[in-house]
Each structure stands twice: as C-alpha cells, then as structure tokens.
Amino acid sequence: MLQETLKSNSICNSELHNEHLCYIKSQGFHLTNEQEYNTLVEDVRYMCNHCSRTARSADNLCVPVLL
C-alpha cells in the first residue's frame, strides 16, 4: 500500500488528482465503493502512461493515452 501511495503522487500536478484512479485506489475507494469504481474501469478507452491503469475517461488518469 505504501508503494501505491507514493506512486499516486509522484508526477501529477493536476488540481483534480483526487479523481485519478491512482489516488482513489490508494485511498481504498475500490474497496469501499466497488460498484462506483467498476464503472470507472469498465469499457476502457484510455491508459495512464505513468502507472498503466486503464479507465473509461481520460479525466481519471494522470497521463492518459487513447487506446
């Protein structure tokens, strides 16, 4: 978990970083809000060029790349 938290804050300077998958996952959001988290990661269209997470919306990634 510590490694996850460090990775979540290493390069992103966005004011909306708290909406990025790396941040919300480091906070346990995927465990406490499983259904809502799943909607963010279903039907993926983007991948983060930093952590390789995938998401439906580019807004939920630090360095989004269209798949």
C-alpha positions, 0 to 999 in steps of 0.5 A: 500500500505504501508503494501505491501511495507514493506512486499516486503522487509522484508526477501529477500536478493536476488540481483534480488528482483526487479523481485519478484512479491512482489516488482513489485506489490508494485511498481504498475507494475500490474497496469501499465503493466497488460498484462506483469504481467498476464503472470507472474501469469498465469499457476502457478507452484510455491508459495512464502512461505513468502507472498503466491503469486503464479507465473509461475517461481520460479525466481519471488518469494522470497521463492518459493515452487513447487506446 
